[in-house]
Amino acid sequence: MSYSLQLYTLRDAIQEDLPGTIRRVADIGFTQVEPYNFVATAKELGAALKENGLTAPSGHAPLLSQDQDQIFAAARDLGITTVIDPFIPADRWQTAEDIQATAAALNEAAKKGAEYGIRVGYHNHQWELESTIDGRTALEYFAGLLNPELVLEVDTYWVAVGGQDPVDILTKLGDRVKLIHIKDGPLSTDTKAQQPAGKGQVPVLDVIAAATSLEVGVVEFDDYAGDIFEGIAESLAFLNAAGSTANNAAANTEGAQA
């Protein structure tokens, strides 16, 4: 499992200076990013990633409202292997029929993505957890309608804001979850109150451990009251330190058994 950064976190800085922002991301220690709006920025973004030795294993794009061929072609150019639809509005998660329609549309998008060698996924907000269909959260119901090749990127913060335990939800969704968004804070819709990983109410390390098929953990802030570059650096430092501690513990255990 590796760590990435959702570039939406730095949208203001990117608008002012995309190459300089990507350079700062690399200097902080990230080796992977998750682009958004990448069809419009593909050429400049691709050059900046290459110059700084960064890769983009996943990216966000509105697959159900924009040209899919353009999205998948741009993704392929950038080396993105998983394209994730980041947002289906809350009113589309209230009935089984609407959720079935969304799942069917994403299943079709996945077929087109496969023609480009690209996997398709979906990223949640809180409303997919607040709505209940047949005794399950709408997100769980939705997952059961997806073709096997589709994946989920679970935003663990919004799961908690939606009133669910992210560890429990990740356990229920199982191998479908290949990516997660790692963010922290007071579990409210006040995005400016979000905090670096380890500083809020999300049990970040328990969440990561619960995602047993996790490929990429993506650091994200929807917004931040402090210096955003300091915030992402704090998050990465926390995650790296936790990983080092876990690796040392595993090594010590193996040494004791040897």
Summary of the structure (lengths in Angstrom):
residues: 258
radius of gyration: 18.1
end to end distance: 26.1
largest distance: 56.9
contacts: 876
relative contact order: 0.13
helix: 53%
strand: 17%
